[in-house]
Amino acid sequence: MLGSVSSGRQGPEPLGVADVLGRWSECMRAAGFSAPNPVEAGADLPSVKAPEPDAAEIRMAQTDVECKARTNLVGVWFAVEADYQKAAIAQQPQAFEALKAERDAQAARLAQQIAGLPGG
């Protein structure tokens, strides 16, 4: 198992993400859905625990995707998270080099095991 290194980010969402989450939530509300954030969206729908989604859950999912596109939520969230991760890497380069070496060693071991399989 690979070790882990945290970016150290805790607490409320950064301003850029908080702003776009607010716009996403407003978009959802305008379509008749109440959701504080995408992670919790639909959690209160009864069909979430059912084997198949119902029409309301499907409509909410479609609206979620439309609102994410309209507000560029995924792009903003990705950019902010990438900045945090780049900063963490810059602050702890040796720890990340060790993780990379461990990952590369695991990949080499897996490649050897796969090569030893019939048809590998």
Contacts in CASP RR format, 6 or more apart in sequence:
PFRMAT RR
TARGET T0000
AUTHOR 0000-0000-0000
METHOD contacts of the structure
MODEL  1
MLGSVSSGRQGPEPLGVADVLGRWSECMRAAGFSAPNPVEAGADLPSVKA
PEPDAAEIRMAQTDVECKARTNLVGVWFAVEADYQKAAIAQQPQAFEALK
AERDAQAARLAQQIAGLPGG
2 99 0 8 1.000
2 102 0 8 1.000
2 103 0 8 1.000
2 106 0 8 1.000
3 99 0 8 1.000
3 102 0 8 1.000
4 99 0 8 1.000
5 88 0 8 1.000
5 92 0 8 1.000
5 95 0 8 1.000
5 96 0 8 1.000
5 99 0 8 1.000
6 88 0 8 1.000
7 84 0 8 1.000
7 85 0 8 1.000
7 87 0 8 1.000
7 88 0 8 1.000
8 84 0 8 1.000
8 88 0 8 1.000
9 84 0 8 1.000
12 18 0 8 1.000
13 21 0 8 1.000
14 80 0 8 1.000
16 76 0 8 1.000
16 80 0 8 1.000
17 76 0 8 1.000
17 77 0 8 1.000
17 80 0 8 1.000
20 71 0 8 1.000
20 72 0 8 1.000
20 73 0 8 1.000
20 76 0 8 1.000
20 77 0 8 1.000
21 37 0 8 1.000
21 38 0 8 1.000
21 73 0 8 1.000
23 71 0 8 1.000
23 73 0 8 1.000
24 37 0 8 1.000
24 38 0 8 1.000
24 67 0 8 1.000
24 68 0 8 1.000
24 71 0 8 1.000
24 73 0 8 1.000
25 35 0 8 1.000
25 36 0 8 1.000
25 37 0 8 1.000
27 63 0 8 1.000
27 66 0 8 1.000
27 67 0 8 1.000
27 70 0 8 1.000
27 71 0 8 1.000
28 34 0 8 1.000
28 35 0 8 1.000
28 41 0 8 1.000
28 63 0 8 1.000
28 64 0 8 1.000
28 67 0 8 1.000
31 63 0 8 1.000
31 66 0 8 1.000
31 67 0 8 1.000
33 41 0 8 1.000
33 42 0 8 1.000
33 60 0 8 1.000
33 63 0 8 1.000
35 41 0 8 1.000
35 42 0 8 1.000
35 60 0 8 1.000
35 64 0 8 1.000
38 64 0 8 1.000
38 68 0 8 1.000
38 73 0 8 1.000
41 60 0 8 1.000
41 64 0 8 1.000
42 48 0 8 1.000
42 57 0 8 1.000
42 60 0 8 1.000
45 54 0 8 1.000
45 56 0 8 1.000
45 57 0 8 1.000
45 60 0 8 1.000
46 54 0 8 1.000
47 53 0 8 1.000
47 54 0 8 1.000
47 56 0 8 1.000
47 57 0 8 1.000
48 57 0 8 1.000
53 61 0 8 1.000
67 73 0 8 1.000
68 74 0 8 1.000
88 96 0 8 1.000
89 96 0 8 1.000
114 120 0 8 1.000
END
